[in-house]
């Protein structure tokens, strides 16, 4: 991947000596590779430029750990992919919903609910269901299961206890927190 006239070994030696010009040359030479990897593993909410910067910060701060047993491109590629995978994992553990994620129909239902919360719009049945599914998608899987069972499917606390093995106190606390999170997501969407 490196340019034929570029001496990577000399550049690495300069980076290890903390030569700023060598570090700039190193980043410039490997940037296309890192950008390609970041684009192919990009988390939905992350900027590719931000992730590239994080990758190069990790690479340059850990350059002493590079043993030279594999080409530097392979070592940098591994750091780039692991950085993207960590960002994906962080994103999935704290899902986020934005106004732009909603379809026009879902946005219309949300607008109708925000302007007149006491009167649901009967014409938005399918859009309302889609909006509920989208909002539930912002919850972690356990909370989504609990809210679905409790509020959409009408299971009793005892039925949920039987199905999940959770005790009643856990079910109540988890349901309270999940409803509070849904309310917060809904309010954030309304502010947008």
HELIX and SHEET records of a PDB file:
HELIX    1   1 UNK A    8  UNK A   16  1                                   9    
HELIX    2   2 UNK A   20  UNK A   40  1                                  21    
HELIX    3   3 UNK A   48  UNK A   61  1                                  14    
HELIX    4   4 UNK A   63  UNK A   65  5                                   3    
HELIX    5   5 UNK A   72  UNK A   93  1                                  22    
HELIX    6   6 UNK A   99  UNK A  101  5                                   3    
HELIX    7   7 UNK A  104  UNK A  115  1                                  12    
HELIX    8   8 UNK A  122  UNK A  124  5                                   3    
HELIX    9   9 UNK A  125  UNK A  137  1                                  13    
HELIX   10  10 UNK A  141  UNK A  147  1                                   7    
HELIX   11  11 UNK A  148  UNK A  152  3                                   5    
HELIX   12  12 UNK A  157  UNK A  164  1                                   8    
HELIX   13  13 UNK A  168  UNK A  191  1                                  24    
END                                                                             
